[in-house]
Amino acid sequence: LAAPAVRHSLFRFLPHSGYSSSPSLELQRGRSRGFIIGARAALHPSKPAQDRPPLSIELPCAAARTTLPQPVLTNPLEKHFFEARRDHGRVHRIMSSPTVGSLLAAIATLISDGLRIFQLADKRQWGPDEHEQLRLLEDVLDDAKKDFQELSVLVNGQRYYMNDRKPHSIAELRVLHSKFELHVANFKDWARIGGPINPVWARDTTELRRELHRAQCRAARRIFAAEQETSARCLGAFLVYRKQREWRNRPALNEEEHHRRHVEEVVACNTIGKFERFGDGNIAFVCDFCDGHLVWEDLESMPSLRAAEESSTSPISPTSPTSPTAQMPHWQATGFTASKRREEKTVVFAPLAIASHMAPYQGDWVARLLCPFCDEAPYTEGGDDDDDMRNPLDDSGFEDLQAFQEHLDWQHTAASIPAVPLPKAAKECLVM
């Protein structure tokens, strides 16, 4: 078929040339080898455009001849993001109906963009600030991947975690996504302008890393709390309580085993939150999962051992006879006040309180607590003897650590009760 001269380019046609270009169906599906140009040849100037026979010319394209390597997606956050972007087209389409997984994937993509800026930059004039910033971005991405993989296991798998749409989690991750977007925009401006990097950005990266970790923990905690029938422990408290429950039926046989358990217990507490100074002489533990605060008032430093463990360095053998007071739970720890007098003070052992805390009420910041000893005691319905009955625990728990310690003092004290002597019989009774 002889065709007249065609004025065209590969990607654009003049508006009055009588030709039009459109990608073929193969190209729309992403499997094309070139562009298909559909044209209508003007065989006769008197015939209208609709009577002109179509002319299809396949022109090779350099981009079509070059097969670009597909990225290998190992991060589940990036994999979920690219799958969502392949379905919806653009990132703003993902944000129209966001989930926890799509927002985390978008944040991971922003961090990857920031890493790519530093990896492709000229490092000949770099100082310690630039190298520190690159290391911090790598740590943020590694921690985000680790948290995503570990927390999703606690809430019935990755798919259940990614498809969560709880309003508080979505709103929190939206704000965090905007912060990361502004943070990466600073790196783009620095790469375009040049010069030394702002050292304050390293501190901002550390803060965003902390916020991202806590946002993922809180999102997992909301899913965990929705699955519970009644108000129960926070997810972070449950992780520490599960570790303690494993050791309960397996007593330590030697001092090394006892020390190892103590170290693991402290590590578990530091994993779900952190200790910090609260006011002048108080110490607070802040949980990453519920943002609840446990406050020990007027305490110089947090004791690392129970009072019973301090009096006996070696653990009690399971075959040795035990007194009734030894069977009582040991919740006390001995600390010192923060005042100038520095007096001894009995406080609740920190890992026990952390493993028993509940999420605070909406708008509150003080964590509630439940008694683990009352919760595990057998419950008996009916009976004439009041000692055989136990009232079920209130779902609200104790309002703060001080109320929890008062309950332990009255109900679960391991100290022996002093014997009270009976009064001597008098010779003459004034009443009778």
C-alpha positions, 0 to 999 in steps of 0.5 A: 500500500503506497502512502503519501508523505507522512509528517510525524514524529515518534510521539507527537503529530501535528494537529493538521497532518491528518494522522493520529497516534495512539498506543496499541493494546499491547502497549497499554498492557505494558508488553509492547515492542513499539508504538503502533501509529494508526493513520488515515491516508488521504488517497483522494482529496475529495473523499471525506476523512471517514472514507479514507483507508486506515494505514498502520505503520509500526515504528520501532522505539528505543525505549521499547527495544531496551528492556529495563530490569525489574526491581526485586522487591524484598521489603513487604512494605514496598511490595505492597506499595507497588502492587497498590500503585499498579492497581490504582496508578498514582500515590494520591489514588492510594491515599483516597482509601488508605489502609495501615499497609498502604500508608506504611508502604508510602512512608517506606517509599519516601525513606527509600527516596531519601536514601537514593538521594544520598547514595547517588550524591557526590561523596568527595566533599562529604563530612561526618554529618552527611555520613551520619545522615545516611546511616540514620536513614538506613536504620529507619528503613531497617527498623520499619521493616523489622517492626512490620514483620514482628508486629504483624505476627501478633495480630493474625498475619501481615494481610490482617495488619495491612488491611486495617482501617481504624480511624486513629491509626489512619489519622496518625499515619497520615500525619507521620507521612506528611512529616516524612514528606517534608523531611525528604523534601529538605534532602531534595533541596540540599541535593539541588543546591549543594553545600554542607548538610544541616546537622539538625536533620539528623535529630529530626530523623531520629525523632521520626524514627521513634514516631514511626516505631510507636505508630506501628506499635499503637496500630497493632495494639488497637487490633489486639484490643479489638479482639479481646472480649473484655478490657485486658492488658495492653499488647506491650504488657502482654508480651512481658507477661507471656515471658514471665508466664513461661518461667512460672512453671519452670523454676530456676535450678541454678544461679546462672539460669536465674540471672539469665531470666532476670536479664531477659525480663529487663530486656523485654521491658525496654523493648516495649517502652522506656524509662525516663525522669518525670519531674524532679524526683519521679521515674516514669515508664512510657509504653510504646503500644498504648502511650500509658505512663507508670509513675514511681513517685519520689524514687532515686533510681529504679531497683533491679531486683525484688526484695526477696531476691536481694535477701537470698542470692541463690534461688530456692530449690523446688525440693526445699521446704517452704513456709506459708509466707514464702508461698506468697507472691513477691512483688516488693522492691527496695529503693531509695527516696530522691530527697536528701535524707535518702531513706529506704522505700518499698515500691512495686517491682517494675517488670511486674507493674509493666506486665500488668498495665492496661491502656489508659482511657481516651484522652488520659495518659496514666496507665491503669493496672490489673492485679495478676494474682487476683486474675489467676486465683480460682473463682468459686460461685456460691458457698457458705464460706466467704474465704472460698469466694472471690469477687471477679475483677473490675474491668476498669482496673486500678487507676494508678500505681499507688492504688495498685500498691495499696491493694498489694499491701492489703491482699498479697503481702509476703510478710508474716503477720505478727501474733497478737497475744490474747488478753489475760483472764481477770479475776473479776469481770466488770460486765458480768 
